[in-house]
Amino acid sequence: MELKPLLQSMPRQGRADLAALCNTTPGHLQNVSYGKTCSPALAALLELHTGGQVMRWDMRPHDWHVIWRELVGRADAPPVPVAE
């Protein structure tokens, strides 16, 4: 699931709680849901605190394979982006 629909499905307090768990603000989570690049740390925290509903590779689609090399080749991982 992408972050934007997940946040939209949550009540305001749920978004605030998720933001607190991820050491950020609800506003920053909203910005990230609209395409602002998030830090690798935030991507990993989102994956953890959403129970895998939001995957870190979805938050960093262009460089996840460089940051988390251990995920490359995992059965559910997306293809590694091809350099242009």
mmCIF file of the N, C-alpha and C atoms, coordinates in Angstrom:
data_MODEL
# 
_entry.id   MODEL 
# 
loop_
_atom_site.group_PDB 
_atom_site.id 
_atom_site.type_symbol 
_atom_site.label_atom_id 
_atom_site.label_alt_id 
_atom_site.label_comp_id 
_atom_site.label_asym_id 
_atom_site.label_entity_id 
_atom_site.label_seq_id 
_atom_site.pdbx_PDB_ins_code 
_atom_site.Cartn_x 
_atom_site.Cartn_y 
_atom_site.Cartn_z 
_atom_site.occupancy 
_atom_site.B_iso_or_equiv 
_atom_site.pdbx_formal_charge 
_atom_site.auth_seq_id 
_atom_site.auth_comp_id 
_atom_site.auth_asym_id 
_atom_site.auth_atom_id 
_atom_site.pdbx_PDB_model_num 
ATOM 1   N N  . MET A 1 1  ? 0.854  -1.183  0.000   1.00 0.00 ? 1  MET A N  1 
ATOM 2   C CA . MET A 1 1  ? 0.000  0.000   0.000   1.00 0.00 ? 1  MET A CA 1 
ATOM 3   C C  . MET A 1 1  ? 0.893  1.238   0.000   1.00 0.00 ? 1  MET A C  1 
ATOM 4   N N  . GLU A 1 2  ? 0.442  2.239   -0.682  1.00 0.00 ? 2  GLU A N  1 
ATOM 5   C CA . GLU A 1 2  ? 1.171  3.499   -0.673  1.00 0.00 ? 2  GLU A CA 1 
ATOM 6   C C  . GLU A 1 2  ? 0.815  4.288   0.587   1.00 0.00 ? 2  GLU A C  1 
ATOM 7   N N  . LEU A 1 3  ? 1.686  5.197   0.953   1.00 0.00 ? 3  LEU A N  1 
ATOM 8   C CA . LEU A 1 3  ? 1.496  5.963   2.178   1.00 0.00 ? 3  LEU A CA 1 
ATOM 9   C C  . LEU A 1 3  ? 0.260  6.855   2.114   1.00 0.00 ? 3  LEU A C  1 
ATOM 10  N N  . LYS A 1 4  ? 0.028  7.495   0.979   1.00 0.00 ? 4  LYS A N  1 
ATOM 11  C CA . LYS A 1 4  ? -1.083 8.449   0.884   1.00 0.00 ? 4  LYS A CA 1 
ATOM 12  C C  . LYS A 1 4  ? -2.435 7.811   1.207   1.00 0.00 ? 4  LYS A C  1 
ATOM 13  N N  . PRO A 1 5  ? -2.815 6.702   0.559   1.00 0.00 ? 5  PRO A N  1 
ATOM 14  C CA . PRO A 1 5  ? -4.111 6.108   0.914   1.00 0.00 ? 5  PRO A CA 1 
ATOM 15  C C  . PRO A 1 5  ? -4.155 5.591   2.346   1.00 0.00 ? 5  PRO A C  1 
ATOM 16  N N  . LEU A 1 6  ? -3.021 5.124   2.851   1.00 0.00 ? 6  LEU A N  1 
ATOM 17  C CA . LEU A 1 6  ? -3.001 4.670   4.240   1.00 0.00 ? 6  LEU A CA 1 
ATOM 18  C C  . LEU A 1 6  ? -3.312 5.834   5.179   1.00 0.00 ? 6  LEU A C  1 
ATOM 19  N N  . LEU A 1 7  ? -2.643 6.958   4.977   1.00 0.00 ? 7  LEU A N  1 
ATOM 20  C CA . LEU A 1 7  ? -2.893 8.121   5.834   1.00 0.00 ? 7  LEU A CA 1 
ATOM 21  C C  . LEU A 1 7  ? -4.329 8.601   5.698   1.00 0.00 ? 7  LEU A C  1 
ATOM 22  N N  . GLN A 1 8  ? -4.850 8.589   4.477   1.00 0.00 ? 8  GLN A N  1 
ATOM 23  C CA . GLN A 1 8  ? -6.223 9.039   4.259   1.00 0.00 ? 8  GLN A CA 1 
ATOM 24  C C  . GLN A 1 8  ? -7.234 8.144   4.958   1.00 0.00 ? 8  GLN A C  1 
ATOM 25  N N  . SER A 1 9  ? -6.884 6.888   5.136   1.00 0.00 ? 9  SER A N  1 
ATOM 26  C CA . SER A 1 9  ? -7.798 5.956   5.788   1.00 0.00 ? 9  SER A CA 1 
ATOM 27  C C  . SER A 1 9  ? -7.746 6.038   7.313   1.00 0.00 ? 9  SER A C  1 
ATOM 28  N N  . MET A 1 10 ? -6.782 6.768   7.835   1.00 0.00 ? 10 MET A N  1 
ATOM 29  C CA . MET A 1 10 ? -6.587 6.841   9.283   1.00 0.00 ? 10 MET A CA 1 
ATOM 30  C C  . MET A 1 10 ? -7.257 8.086   9.863   1.00 0.00 ? 10 MET A C  1 
ATOM 31  N N  . PRO A 1 11 ? -7.741 7.976   11.087  1.00 0.00 ? 11 PRO A N  1 
ATOM 32  C CA . PRO A 1 11 ? -8.229 9.179   11.760  1.00 0.00 ? 11 PRO A CA 1 
ATOM 33  C C  . PRO A 1 11 ? -7.043 10.091  12.106  1.00 0.00 ? 11 PRO A C  1 
ATOM 34  N N  . ARG A 1 12 ? -7.340 11.329  12.392  1.00 0.00 ? 12 ARG A N  1 
ATOM 35  C CA . ARG A 1 12 ? -6.288 12.309  12.694  1.00 0.00 ? 12 ARG A CA 1 
ATOM 36  C C  . ARG A 1 12 ? -5.359 11.817  13.801  1.00 0.00 ? 12 ARG A C  1 
ATOM 37  N N  . GLN A 1 13 ? -5.930 11.249  14.859  1.00 0.00 ? 13 GLN A N  1 
ATOM 38  C CA . GLN A 1 13 ? -5.088 10.777  15.969  1.00 0.00 ? 13 GLN A CA 1 
ATOM 39  C C  . GLN A 1 13 ? -4.196 9.620   15.520  1.00 0.00 ? 13 GLN A C  1 
ATOM 40  N N  . GLY A 1 14 ? -4.698 8.777   14.649  1.00 0.00 ? 14 GLY A N  1 
ATOM 41  C CA . GLY A 1 14 ? -3.893 7.679   14.123  1.00 0.00 ? 14 GLY A CA 1 
ATOM 42  C C  . GLY A 1 14 ? -2.692 8.188   13.343  1.00 0.00 ? 14 GLY A C  1 
ATOM 43  N N  . ARG A 1 15 ? -2.911 9.230   12.549  1.00 0.00 ? 15 ARG A N  1 
ATOM 44  C CA . ARG A 1 15 ? -1.791 9.836   11.802  1.00 0.00 ? 15 ARG A CA 1 
ATOM 45  C C  . ARG A 1 15 ? -0.787 10.458  12.761  1.00 0.00 ? 15 ARG A C  1 
ATOM 46  N N  . ALA A 1 16 ? -1.287 11.108  13.804  1.00 0.00 ? 16 ALA A N  1 
ATOM 47  C CA . ALA A 1 16 ? -0.398 11.710  14.803  1.00 0.00 ? 16 ALA A CA 1 
ATOM 48  C C  . ALA A 1 16 ? 0.395  10.634  15.536  1.00 0.00 ? 16 ALA A C  1 
ATOM 49  N N  . ASP A 1 17 ? -0.271 9.534   15.862  1.00 0.00 ? 17 ASP A N  1 
ATOM 50  C CA . ASP A 1 17 ? 0.410  8.438   16.554  1.00 0.00 ? 17 ASP A CA 1 
ATOM 51  C C  . ASP A 1 17 ? 1.493  7.815   15.671  1.00 0.00 ? 17 ASP A C  1 
ATOM 52  N N  . LEU A 1 18 ? 1.174  7.597   14.398  1.00 0.00 ? 18 LEU A N  1 
ATOM 53  C CA . LEU A 1 18 ? 2.166  7.042   13.478  1.00 0.00 ? 18 LEU A CA 1 
ATOM 54  C C  . LEU A 1 18 ? 3.350  7.988   13.342  1.00 0.00 ? 18 LEU A C  1 
ATOM 55  N N  . ALA A 1 19 ? 3.079  9.263   13.211  1.00 0.00 ? 19 ALA A N  1 
ATOM 56  C CA . ALA A 1 19 ? 4.164  10.254  13.105  1.00 0.00 ? 19 ALA A CA 1 
ATOM 57  C C  . ALA A 1 19 ? 5.055  10.204  14.346  1.00 0.00 ? 19 ALA A C  1 
ATOM 58  N N  . ALA A 1 20 ? 4.453  10.136  15.521  1.00 0.00 ? 20 ALA A N  1 
ATOM 59  C CA . ALA A 1 20 ? 5.239  10.089  16.760  1.00 0.00 ? 20 ALA A CA 1 
ATOM 60  C C  . ALA A 1 20 ? 6.106  8.832   16.801  1.00 0.00 ? 20 ALA A C  1 
ATOM 61  N N  . LEU A 1 21 ? 5.549  7.694   16.402  1.00 0.00 ? 21 LEU A N  1 
ATOM 62  C CA . LEU A 1 21 ? 6.325  6.457   16.374  1.00 0.00 ? 21 LEU A CA 1 
ATOM 63  C C  . LEU A 1 21 ? 7.513  6.555   15.420  1.00 0.00 ? 21 LEU A C  1 
ATOM 64  N N  . CYS A 1 22 ? 7.343  7.345   14.366  1.00 0.00 ? 22 CYS A N  1 
ATOM 65  C CA . CYS A 1 22 ? 8.382  7.492   13.346  1.00 0.00 ? 22 CYS A CA 1 
ATOM 66  C C  . CYS A 1 22 ? 9.269  8.712   13.590  1.00 0.00 ? 22 CYS A C  1 
ATOM 67  N N  . ASN A 1 23 ? 9.120  9.334   14.748  1.00 0.00 ? 23 ASN A N  1 
ATOM 68  C CA . ASN A 1 23 ? 9.949  10.495  15.112  1.00 0.00 ? 23 ASN A CA 1 
ATOM 69  C C  . ASN A 1 23 ? 9.836  11.636  14.112  1.00 0.00 ? 23 ASN A C  1 
ATOM 70  N N  . THR A 1 24 ? 8.624  11.907  13.668  1.00 0.00 ? 24 THR A N  1 
ATOM 71  C CA . THR A 1 24 ? 8.394  13.006  12.737  1.00 0.00 ? 24 THR A CA 1 
ATOM 72  C C  . THR A 1 24 ? 7.051  13.645  13.050  1.00 0.00 ? 24 THR A C  1 
ATOM 73  N N  . THR A 1 25 ? 6.584  14.495  12.162  1.00 0.00 ? 25 THR A N  1 
ATOM 74  C CA . THR A 1 25 ? 5.314  15.185  12.379  1.00 0.00 ? 25 THR A CA 1 
ATOM 75  C C  . THR A 1 25 ? 4.275  14.692  11.375  1.00 0.00 ? 25 THR A C  1 
ATOM 76  N N  . PRO A 1 26 ? 2.995  14.851  11.701  1.00 0.00 ? 26 PRO A N  1 
ATOM 77  C CA . PRO A 1 26 ? 1.966  14.497  10.730  1.00 0.00 ? 26 PRO A CA 1 
ATOM 78  C C  . PRO A 1 26 ? 2.111  15.288  9.421   1.00 0.00 ? 26 PRO A C  1 
ATOM 79  N N  . GLY A 1 27 ? 2.509  16.534  9.530   1.00 0.00 ? 27 GLY A N  1 
ATOM 80  C CA . GLY A 1 27 ? 2.705  17.358  8.336   1.00 0.00 ? 27 GLY A CA 1 
ATOM 81  C C  . GLY A 1 27 ? 3.794  16.813  7.439   1.00 0.00 ? 27 GLY A C  1 
ATOM 82  N N  . HIS A 1 28 ? 4.881  16.353  8.042   1.00 0.00 ? 28 HIS A N  1 
ATOM 83  C CA . HIS A 1 28 ? 5.965  15.789  7.236   1.00 0.00 ? 28 HIS A CA 1 
ATOM 84  C C  . HIS A 1 28 ? 5.514  14.482  6.587   1.00 0.00 ? 28 HIS A C  1 
ATOM 85  N N  . LEU A 1 29 ? 4.772  13.657  7.327   1.00 0.00 ? 29 LEU A N  1 
ATOM 86  C CA . LEU A 1 29 ? 4.249  12.426  6.728   1.00 0.00 ? 29 LEU A CA 1 
ATOM 87  C C  . LEU A 1 29 ? 3.356  12.755  5.534   1.00 0.00 ? 29 LEU A C  1 
ATOM 88  N N  . GLN A 1 30 ? 2.548  13.783  5.673   1.00 0.00 ? 30 GLN A N  1 
ATOM 89  C CA . GLN A 1 30 ? 1.687  14.172  4.556   1.00 0.00 ? 30 GLN A CA 1 
ATOM 90  C C  . GLN A 1 30 ? 2.524  14.623  3.364   1.00 0.00 ? 30 GLN A C  1 
ATOM 91  N N  . ASN A 1 31 ? 3.558  15.421  3.619   1.00 0.00 ? 31 ASN A N  1 
ATOM 92  C CA . ASN A 1 31 ? 4.440  15.852  2.530   1.00 0.00 ? 31 ASN A CA 1 
ATOM 93  C C  . ASN A 1 31 ? 5.071  14.655  1.830   1.00 0.00 ? 31 ASN A C  1 
ATOM 94  N N  . VAL A 1 32 ? 5.517  13.678  2.611   1.00 0.00 ? 32 VAL A N  1 
ATOM 95  C CA . VAL A 1 32 ? 6.118  12.470  2.040   1.00 0.00 ? 32 VAL A CA 1 
ATOM 96  C C  . VAL A 1 32 ? 5.077  11.715  1.222   1.00 0.00 ? 32 VAL A C  1 
ATOM 97  N N  . SER A 1 33 ? 3.843  11.685  1.698   1.00 0.00 ? 33 SER A N  1 
ATOM 98  C CA . SER A 1 33 ? 2.790  10.971  0.959   1.00 0.00 ? 33 SER A CA 1 
ATOM 99  C C  . SER A 1 33 ? 2.494  11.631  -0.385  1.00 0.00 ? 33 SER A C  1 
ATOM 100 N N  . TYR A 1 34 ? 2.822  12.905  -0.508  1.00 0.00 ? 34 TYR A N  1 
ATOM 101 C CA . TYR A 1 34 ? 2.620  13.626  -1.767  1.00 0.00 ? 34 TYR A CA 1 
ATOM 102 C C  . TYR A 1 34 ? 3.876  13.655  -2.633  1.00 0.00 ? 34 TYR A C  1 
ATOM 103 N N  . GLY A 1 35 ? 4.905  12.906  -2.232  1.00 0.00 ? 35 GLY A N  1 
ATOM 104 C CA . GLY A 1 35 ? 6.069  12.765  -3.096  1.00 0.00 ? 35 GLY A CA 1 
ATOM 105 C C  . GLY A 1 35 ? 7.378  13.314  -2.594  1.00 0.00 ? 35 GLY A C  1 
ATOM 106 N N  . LYS A 1 36 ? 7.381  14.009  -1.469  1.00 0.00 ? 36 LYS A N  1 
ATOM 107 C CA . LYS A 1 36 ? 8.653  14.495  -0.920  1.00 0.00 ? 36 LYS A CA 1 
ATOM 108 C C  . LYS A 1 36 ? 9.494  13.282  -0.522  1.00 0.00 ? 36 LYS A C  1 
ATOM 109 N N  . THR A 1 37 ? 10.758 13.292  -0.880  1.00 0.00 ? 37 THR A N  1 
ATOM 110 C CA . THR A 1 37 ? 11.641 12.177  -0.535  1.00 0.00 ? 37 THR A CA 1 
ATOM 111 C C  . THR A 1 37 ? 11.862 12.142  0.965   1.00 0.00 ? 37 THR A C  1 
ATOM 112 N N  . CYS A 1 38 ? 11.747 10.966  1.529   1.00 0.00 ? 38 CYS A N  1 
ATOM 113 C CA . CYS A 1 38 ? 11.991 10.838  2.963   1.00 0.00 ? 38 CYS A CA 1 
ATOM 114 C C  . CYS A 1 38 ? 13.363 10.214  3.189   1.00 0.00 ? 38 CYS A C  1 
ATOM 115 N N  . SER A 1 39 ? 13.838 10.331  4.393   1.00 0.00 ? 39 SER A N  1 
ATOM 116 C CA . SER A 1 39 ? 15.135 9.752   4.743   1.00 0.00 ? 39 SER A CA 1 
ATOM 117 C C  . SER A 1 39 ? 15.025 8.234   4.781   1.00 0.00 ? 39 SER A C  1 
ATOM 118 N N  . PRO A 1 40 ? 16.156 7.554   4.621   1.00 0.00 ? 40 PRO A N  1 
ATOM 119 C CA . PRO A 1 40 ? 16.135 6.102   4.771   1.00 0.00 ? 40 PRO A CA 1 
ATOM 120 C C  . PRO A 1 40 ? 15.613 5.675   6.145   1.00 0.00 ? 40 PRO A C  1 
ATOM 121 N N  . ALA A 1 41 ? 15.969 6.424   7.166   1.00 0.00 ? 41 ALA A N  1 
ATOM 122 C CA . ALA A 1 41 ? 15.515 6.081   8.517   1.00 0.00 ? 41 ALA A CA 1 
ATOM 123 C C  . ALA A 1 41 ? 13.987 6.151   8.611   1.00 0.00 ? 41 ALA A C  1 
ATOM 124 N N  . LEU A 1 42 ? 13.395 7.193   8.051   1.00 0.00 ? 42 LEU A N  1 
ATOM 125 C CA . LEU A 1 42 ? 11.935 7.319   8.086   1.00 0.00 ? 42 LEU A CA 1 
ATOM 126 C C  . LEU A 1 42 ? 11.283 6.204   7.269   1.00 0.00 ? 42 LEU A C  1 
ATOM 127 N N  . ALA A 1 43 ? 11.838 5.877   6.130   1.00 0.00 ? 43 ALA A N  1 
ATOM 128 C CA . ALA A 1 43 ? 11.287 4.797   5.311   1.00 0.00 ? 43 ALA A CA 1 
ATOM 129 C C  . ALA A 1 43 ? 11.268 3.483   6.091   1.00 0.00 ? 43 ALA A C  1 
ATOM 130 N N  . ALA A 1 44 ? 12.357 3.192   6.787   1.00 0.00 ? 44 ALA A N  1 
ATOM 131 C CA . ALA A 1 44 ? 12.426 1.958   7.579   1.00 0.00 ? 44 ALA A CA 1 
ATOM 132 C C  . ALA A 1 44 ? 11.438 1.991   8.736   1.00 0.00 ? 44 ALA A C  1 
ATOM 133 N N  . LEU A 1 45 ? 11.301 3.142   9.383   1.00 0.00 ? 45 LEU A N  1 
ATOM 134 C CA . LEU A 1 45 ? 10.339 3.263   10.491  1.00 0.00 ? 45 LEU A CA 1 
ATOM 135 C C  . LEU A 1 45 ? 8.904  3.123   9.999   1.00 0.00 ? 45 LEU A C  1 
ATOM 136 N N  . LEU A 1 46 ? 8.609  3.673   8.850   1.00 0.00 ? 46 LEU A N  1 
ATOM 137 C CA . LEU A 1 46 ? 7.258  3.524   8.292   1.00 0.00 ? 46 LEU A CA 1 
ATOM 138 C C  . LEU A 1 46 ? 6.953  2.053   8.011   1.00 0.00 ? 46 LEU A C  1 
ATOM 139 N N  . GLU A 1 47 ? 7.909  1.351   7.448   1.00 0.00 ? 47 GLU A N  1 
ATOM 140 C CA . GLU A 1 47 ? 7.701  -0.076  7.190   1.00 0.00 ? 47 GLU A CA 1 
ATOM 141 C C  . GLU A 1 47 ? 7.444  -0.817  8.504   1.00 0.00 ? 47 GLU A C  1 
ATOM 142 N N  . LEU A 1 48 ? 8.255  -0.528  9.499   1.00 0.00 ? 48 LEU A N  1 
ATOM 143 C CA . LEU A 1 48 ? 8.118  -1.186  10.795  1.00 0.00 ? 48 LEU A CA 1 
ATOM 144 C C  . LEU A 1 48 ? 6.776  -0.887  11.450  1.00 0.00 ? 48 LEU A C  1 
ATOM 145 N N  . HIS A 1 49 ? 6.426  0.385   11.527  1.00 0.00 ? 49 HIS A N  1 
ATOM 146 C CA . HIS A 1 49 ? 5.245  0.800   12.290  1.00 0.00 ? 49 HIS A CA 1 
ATOM 147 C C  . HIS A 1 49 ? 3.924  0.695   11.518  1.00 0.00 ? 49 HIS A C  1 
ATOM 148 N N  . THR A 1 50 ? 4.004  0.346   10.226  1.00 0.00 ? 50 THR A N  1 
ATOM 149 C CA . THR A 1 50 ? 2.767  0.045   9.492   1.00 0.00 ? 50 THR A CA 1 
ATOM 150 C C  . THR A 1 50 ? 2.637  -1.462  9.296   1.00 0.00 ? 50 THR A C  1 
ATOM 151 N N  . GLY A 1 51 ? 3.497  -2.200  9.919   1.00 0.00 ? 51 GLY A N  1 
ATOM 152 C CA . GLY A 1 51 ? 3.439  -3.653  9.787   1.00 0.00 ? 51 GLY A CA 1 
ATOM 153 C C  . GLY A 1 51 ? 3.673  -4.127  8.369   1.00 0.00 ? 51 GLY A C  1 
ATOM 154 N N  . GLY A 1 52 ? 4.459  -3.374  7.615   1.00 0.00 ? 52 GLY A N  1 
ATOM 155 C CA . GLY A 1 52 ? 4.766  -3.745  6.234   1.00 0.00 ? 52 GLY A CA 1 
ATOM 156 C C  . GLY A 1 52 ? 3.729  -3.283  5.219   1.00 0.00 ? 52 GLY A C  1 
ATOM 157 N N  . GLN A 1 53 ? 2.722  -2.547  5.670   1.00 0.00 ? 53 GLN A N  1 
ATOM 158 C CA . GLN A 1 53 ? 1.744  -2.017  4.710   1.00 0.00 ? 53 GLN A CA 1 
ATOM 159 C C  . GLN A 1 53 ? 2.404  -1.024  3.762   1.00 0.00 ? 53 GLN A C  1 
ATOM 160 N N  . VAL A 1 54 ? 3.354  -0.259  4.284   1.00 0.00 ? 54 VAL A N  1 
ATOM 161 C CA . VAL A 1 54 ? 4.158  0.666   3.486   1.00 0.00 ? 54 VAL A CA 1 
ATOM 162 C C  . VAL A 1 54 ? 5.581  0.125   3.533   1.00 0.00 ? 54 VAL A C  1 
ATOM 163 N N  . MET A 1 55 ? 6.111  -0.222  2.383   1.00 0.00 ? 55 MET A N  1 
ATOM 164 C CA . MET A 1 55 ? 7.449  -0.804  2.330   1.00 0.00 ? 55 MET A CA 1 
ATOM 165 C C  . MET A 1 55 ? 8.493  0.283   2.069   1.00 0.00 ? 55 MET A C  1 
ATOM 166 N N  . ARG A 1 56 ? 9.655  0.081   2.624   1.00 0.00 ? 56 ARG A N  1 
ATOM 167 C CA . ARG A 1 56 ? 10.706 1.104   2.476   1.00 0.00 ? 56 ARG A CA 1 
ATOM 168 C C  . ARG A 1 56 ? 11.103 1.296   1.027   1.00 0.00 ? 56 ARG A C  1 
ATOM 169 N N  . TRP A 1 57 ? 11.054 0.244   0.217   1.00 0.00 ? 57 TRP A N  1 
ATOM 170 C CA . TRP A 1 57 ? 11.420 0.420   -1.197  1.00 0.00 ? 57 TRP A CA 1 
ATOM 171 C C  . TRP A 1 57 ? 10.395 1.266   -1.936  1.00 0.00 ? 57 TRP A C  1 
ATOM 172 N N  . ASP A 1 58 ? 9.161  1.310   -1.433  1.00 0.00 ? 58 ASP A N  1 
ATOM 173 C CA . ASP A 1 58 ? 8.172  2.196   -2.045  1.00 0.00 ? 58 ASP A CA 1 
ATOM 174 C C  . ASP A 1 58 ? 8.435  3.654   -1.706  1.00 0.00 ? 58 ASP A C  1 
ATOM 175 N N  . MET A 1 59 ? 9.055  3.891   -0.576  1.00 0.00 ? 59 MET A N  1 
ATOM 176 C CA . MET A 1 59 ? 9.361  5.258   -0.152  1.00 0.00 ? 59 MET A CA 1 
ATOM 177 C C  . MET A 1 59 ? 10.632 5.786   -0.836  1.00 0.00 ? 59 MET A C  1 
ATOM 178 N N  . ARG A 1 60 ? 11.517 4.876   -1.247  1.00 0.00 ? 60 ARG A N  1 
ATOM 179 C CA . ARG A 1 60 ? 12.784 5.251   -1.898  1.00 0.00 ? 60 ARG A CA 1 
ATOM 180 C C  . ARG A 1 60 ? 12.951 4.409   -3.163  1.00 0.00 ? 60 ARG A C  1 
ATOM 181 N N  . PRO A 1 61 ? 12.061 4.554   -4.162  1.00 0.00 ? 61 PRO A N  1 
ATOM 182 C CA . PRO A 1 61 ? 12.081 3.651   -5.315  1.00 0.00 ? 61 PRO A CA 1 
ATOM 183 C C  . PRO A 1 61 ? 13.324 3.739   -6.185  1.00 0.00 ? 61 PRO A C  1 
ATOM 184 N N  . HIS A 1 62 ? 14.016 4.845   -6.142  1.00 0.00 ? 62 HIS A N  1 
ATOM 185 C CA . HIS A 1 62 ? 15.166 5.016   -7.043  1.00 0.00 ? 62 HIS A CA 1 
ATOM 186 C C  . HIS A 1 62 ? 16.482 4.548   -6.443  1.00 0.00 ? 62 HIS A C  1 
ATOM 187 N N  . ASP A 1 63 ? 16.540 4.428   -5.113  1.00 0.00 ? 63 ASP A N  1 
ATOM 188 C CA . ASP A 1 63 ? 17.828 4.051   -4.521  1.00 0.00 ? 63 ASP A CA 1 
ATOM 189 C C  . ASP A 1 63 ? 17.727 3.018   -3.403  1.00 0.00 ? 63 ASP A C  1 
ATOM 190 N N  . TRP A 1 64 ? 16.563 2.392   -3.230  1.00 0.00 ? 64 TRP A N  1 
ATOM 191 C CA . TRP A 1 64 ? 16.413 1.412   -2.153  1.00 0.00 ? 64 TRP A CA 1 
ATOM 192 C C  . TRP A 1 64 ? 17.453 0.309   -2.246  1.00 0.00 ? 64 TRP A C  1 
ATOM 193 N N  . HIS A 1 65 ? 17.787 -0.095  -3.453  1.00 0.00 ? 65 HIS A N  1 
ATOM 194 C CA . HIS A 1 65 ? 18.717 -1.200  -3.663  1.00 0.00 ? 65 HIS A CA 1 
ATOM 195 C C  . HIS A 1 65 ? 20.149 -0.860  -3.254  1.00 0.00 ? 65 HIS A C  1 
ATOM 196 N N  . VAL A 1 66 ? 20.454 0.422   -3.198  1.00 0.00 ? 66 VAL A N  1 
ATOM 197 C CA . VAL A 1 66 ? 21.781 0.861   -2.757  1.00 0.00 ? 66 VAL A CA 1 
ATOM 198 C C  . VAL A 1 66 ? 21.812 0.976   -1.236  1.00 0.00 ? 66 VAL A C  1 
ATOM 199 N N  . ILE A 1 67 ? 20.736 1.470   -0.663  1.00 0.00 ? 67 ILE A N  1 
ATOM 200 C CA . ILE A 1 67 ? 20.658 1.677   0.785   1.00 0.00 ? 67 ILE A CA 1 
ATOM 201 C C  . ILE A 1 67 ? 20.523 0.347   1.517   1.00 0.00 ? 67 ILE A C  1 
ATOM 202 N N  . TRP A 1 68 ? 19.617 -0.512  1.026   1.00 0.00 ? 68 TRP A N  1 
ATOM 203 C CA . TRP A 1 68 ? 19.326 -1.785  1.692   1.00 0.00 ? 68 TRP A CA 1 
ATOM 204 C C  . TRP A 1 68 ? 19.683 -2.942  0.760   1.00 0.00 ? 68 TRP A C  1 
ATOM 205 N N  . ARG A 1 69 ? 20.976 -3.151  0.555   1.00 0.00 ? 69 ARG A N  1 
ATOM 206 C CA . ARG A 1 69 ? 21.441 -4.182  -0.380  1.00 0.00 ? 69 ARG A CA 1 
ATOM 207 C C  . ARG A 1 69 ? 20.936 -5.567  0.006   1.00 0.00 ? 69 ARG A C  1 
ATOM 208 N N  . GLU A 1 70 ? 20.681 -5.776  1.287   1.00 0.00 ? 70 GLU A N  1 
ATOM 209 C CA . GLU A 1 70 ? 20.212 -7.084  1.744   1.00 0.00 ? 70 GLU A CA 1 
ATOM 210 C C  . GLU A 1 70 ? 18.811 -7.425  1.236   1.00 0.00 ? 70 GLU A C  1 
ATOM 211 N N  . LEU A 1 71 ? 18.080 -6.424  0.737   1.00 0.00 ? 71 LEU A N  1 
ATOM 212 C CA . LEU A 1 71 ? 16.733 -6.665  0.214   1.00 0.00 ? 71 LEU A CA 1 
ATOM 213 C C  . LEU A 1 71 ? 16.728 -7.042  -1.263  1.00 0.00 ? 71 LEU A C  1 
ATOM 214 N N  . VAL A 1 72 ? 17.831 -6.794  -1.948  1.00 0.00 ? 72 VAL A N  1 
ATOM 215 C CA . VAL A 1 72 ? 17.914 -7.120  -3.377  1.00 0.00 ? 72 VAL A CA 1 
ATOM 216 C C  . VAL A 1 72 ? 17.778 -8.629  -3.535  1.00 0.00 ? 72 VAL A C  1 
ATOM 217 N N  . GLY A 1 73 ? 16.897 -9.022  -4.426  1.00 0.00 ? 73 GLY A N  1 
ATOM 218 C CA . GLY A 1 73 ? 16.698 -10.434 -4.683  1.00 0.00 ? 73 GLY A CA 1 
ATOM 219 C C  . GLY A 1 73 ? 15.645 -11.084 -3.810  1.00 0.00 ? 73 GLY A C  1 
ATOM 220 N N  . ARG A 1 74 ? 15.121 -10.338 -2.845  1.00 0.00 ? 74 ARG A N  1 
ATOM 221 C CA . ARG A 1 74 ? 14.043 -10.883 -2.019  1.00 0.00 ? 74 ARG A CA 1 
ATOM 222 C C  . ARG A 1 74 ? 12.833 -11.140 -2.912  1.00 0.00 ? 74 ARG A C  1 
ATOM 223 N N  . ALA A 1 75 ? 12.110 -12.186 -2.650  1.00 0.00 ? 75 ALA A N  1 
ATOM 224 C CA . ALA A 1 75 ? 10.998 -12.598 -3.530  1.00 0.00 ? 75 ALA A CA 1 
ATOM 225 C C  . ALA A 1 75 ? 9.972  -11.494 -3.750  1.00 0.00 ? 75 ALA A C  1 
ATOM 226 N N  . ASP A 1 76 ? 9.707  -10.683 -2.739  1.00 0.00 ? 76 ASP A N  1 
ATOM 227 C CA . ASP A 1 76 ? 8.681  -9.634  -2.872  1.00 0.00 ? 76 ASP A CA 1 
ATOM 228 C C  . ASP A 1 76 ? 9.249  -8.261  -3.223  1.00 0.00 ? 76 ASP A C  1 
ATOM 229 N N  . ALA A 1 77 ? 10.558 -8.198  -3.447  1.00 0.00 ? 77 ALA A N  1 
ATOM 230 C CA . ALA A 1 77 ? 11.192 -6.924  -3.780  1.00 0.00 ? 77 ALA A CA 1 
ATOM 231 C C  . ALA A 1 77 ? 10.892 -6.531  -5.223  1.00 0.00 ? 77 ALA A C  1 
ATOM 232 N N  . PRO A 1 78 ? 10.780 -5.224  -5.458  1.00 0.00 ? 78 PRO A N  1 
ATOM 233 C CA . PRO A 1 78 ? 10.593 -4.782  -6.843  1.00 0.00 ? 78 PRO A CA 1 
ATOM 234 C C  . PRO A 1 78 ? 11.908 -4.956  -7.624  1.00 0.00 ? 78 PRO A C  1 
ATOM 235 N N  . PRO A 1 79 ? 11.828 -4.877  -8.940  1.00 0.00 ? 79 PRO A N  1 
ATOM 236 C CA . PRO A 1 79 ? 13.065 -4.975  -9.721  1.00 0.00 ? 79 PRO A CA 1 
ATOM 237 C C  . PRO A 1 79 ? 14.002 -3.813  -9.383  1.00 0.00 ? 79 PRO A C  1 
ATOM 238 N N  . VAL A 1 80 ? 15.264 -4.075  -9.475  1.00 0.00 ? 80 VAL A N  1 
ATOM 239 C CA . VAL A 1 80 ? 16.266 -3.030  -9.252  1.00 0.00 ? 80 VAL A CA 1 
ATOM 240 C C  . VAL A 1 80 ? 16.166 -2.055  -10.422 1.00 0.00 ? 80 VAL A C  1 
ATOM 241 N N  . PRO A 1 81 ? 16.059 -0.748  -10.126 1.00 0.00 ? 81 PRO A N  1 
ATOM 242 C CA . PRO A 1 81 ? 15.956 0.220   -11.220 1.00 0.00 ? 81 PRO A CA 1 
ATOM 243 C C  . PRO A 1 81 ? 17.212 0.194   -12.098 1.00 0.00 ? 81 PRO A C  1 
ATOM 244 N N  . VAL A 1 82 ? 17.004 0.379   -13.380 1.00 0.00 ? 82 VAL A N  1 
ATOM 245 C CA . VAL A 1 82 ? 18.108 0.406   -14.335 1.00 0.00 ? 82 VAL A CA 1 
ATOM 246 C C  . VAL A 1 82 ? 18.607 1.843   -14.441 1.00 0.00 ? 82 VAL A C  1 
ATOM 247 N N  . ALA A 1 83 ? 19.927 2.011   -14.349 1.00 0.00 ? 83 ALA A N  1 
ATOM 248 C CA . ALA A 1 83 ? 20.513 3.345   -14.475 1.00 0.00 ? 83 ALA A CA 1 
ATOM 249 C C  . ALA A 1 83 ? 20.305 3.851   -15.894 1.00 0.00 ? 83 ALA A C  1 
ATOM 250 N N  . GLU A 1 84 ? 19.958 5.133   -15.988 1.00 0.00 ? 84 GLU A N  1 
ATOM 251 C CA . GLU A 1 84 ? 19.716 5.732   -17.311 1.00 0.00 ? 84 GLU A CA 1 
ATOM 252 C C  . GLU A 1 84 ? 20.942 6.395   -17.836 1.00 0.00 ? 84 GLU A C  1 
# 
